[in-house]
């Protein structure tokens, strides 16, 4: 969305009563320009509704899997409220959702619009300030915790390799490149499987790991499968119970490090 598109819209339509932007704000390289264009086509009594990955969840849950090249910004209510105010817009309601490991939904109107601001906005801001999200401390803690997890994961992977066990991965996901790179485990992964045929027989960025069909799990019988498509972990595990039944194990590395075998599924 930019002013050219906004002008084209207004040339043929009335101002919009509802505008939505779900999981797009993080991808915008001109957030101010896009929001100003949205404002220009929003009716005086209209609502703009956005959904973004919530910065507080990213920090508290160590959601490094949400950090990759397409995401240019990360959002808190403190920052969004300040940003929208600078453009003569008003954040009037906020809510949480489960998408992306934790998402923020915001409802926005023109300054002096018809809707009253709910208590949710100030409640979110107060909680963020109480936790210190307007300071460097939570981010320094995030770095320290991720470094500790990286050391733990590296030690585990090296032990597996010393035992001559094989490690592969599931999900040639966009976030997978971040996980492989940050945890420095790409060199220990033999291949990646993915459900998407368009990705088969290609290679992962950076690590150069071949991407194969899911059937390769049962053709090659790796001892461990690292779940890179972390948001789909439960579905991946449930679809591949035979892998666990034949002695294989899944490794989850985001948002927590966890080993899943057939006994843990039964329990």
Number of C-alpha atoms within 10 A of each C-alpha: 14 16 17 9 13 19 14 10 14 13 9 8 10 11 17 19 13 14 18 14 14 14 17 15 21 17 15 16 13 12 18 15 14 17 20 19 18 20 25 17 22 21 18 17 15 20 23 23 18 18 23 25 28 22 20 23 16 23 17 14 15 21 21 18 24 23 17 14 11 14 16 14 15 18 18 19 25 18 14 15 19 13 17 19 14 11 14 13 21 24 25 22 20 22 13 15 14 10 14 18 18 17 21 24 19 23 19 23 27 23 16 12 17 11 16 12 17 12 11 13 19 17 13 18 18 14 14 18 13 10 14 14 20 14 11 9 12 16 16 12 14 18 14 12 12 17 14 11 18 19 13 13 19 15 11 12 18 14 12 16 12 9 8 10 13 18 23 23 26 27 25 27 19 18 20 25 20 20 25 22 14 15 17 15 17 21 11 18 19 14 24 29 24 20 15 13 11 9 18 17 14 14 16 20 15 11 16 12 21 18 25 23 16 18 12 15 22 12 8 11 17 20 19 25 26 22 27 27 21 26 18 11 18 10 10 17 19 11 9 15 15 13 21 19 12 12 13 19 21 25 22 18 21 22 17 13 12 12 14 16 19 17 9 8 11 6 5
